[in-house]
Amino acid sequence: MDMRKEYSERELALFIHFGYEYMIDIGTDALQPDTFYQLMVEVAFLNNMKGPKVDSLRRCYFALKNRTCYRGTPEWDAMIKLSS
C-alpha cells in the first residue's frame, strides 16, 4: 500500500510531525487510518505536546471516533491546521 495515495498532504504532515514518517514509506495493510490516528494521540498525550498540529489531531480524532466528519473530504482537511 502506498500511503502517499491513501492520505492527504495535510494528513501526511501530521504523521511526520508525530514521528511516523517511516510508516509513510513502508506502508502496511495491517494498520487502518484510525489506528494511525490513535498512535498519534498517544504520542501527543504521553509527551504532553501542544500546538496547532496537536489541536488538529484532537479535532480529527474526535471526528473520526464520533463520525462527525469523514477522511478524504475538504471538511476533514480544513480541520488540519499545520501552523498558527
GIMO-V191805 format. One record per backbone hydrogen bond with DSSP energy under -0.5 kcal/mol. CO is the residue of the C=O (numbers start at 1). NH is the residue of the N-H. If there is no record, write none. Layout:
co nh
CO NH
CO NH
This chain:
co nh
1 3
2 5
2 6
3 7
8 12
9 13
10 14
11 15
12 16
13 17
14 18
15 20
16 19
20 23
20 24
21 24
21 25
22 26
23 27
24 3
30 32
32 35
32 36
33 37
34 38
35 39
36 40
37 41
38 42
39 43
40 44
41 45
42 46
43 47
44 49
45 48
51 55
52 56
53 57
54 58
55 59
56 60
57 61
58 62
59 63
60 64
61 65
62 66
63 67
63 68
63 69
70 73
73 77
74 78
75 79
76 79
76 80
77 80
79 81
80 82
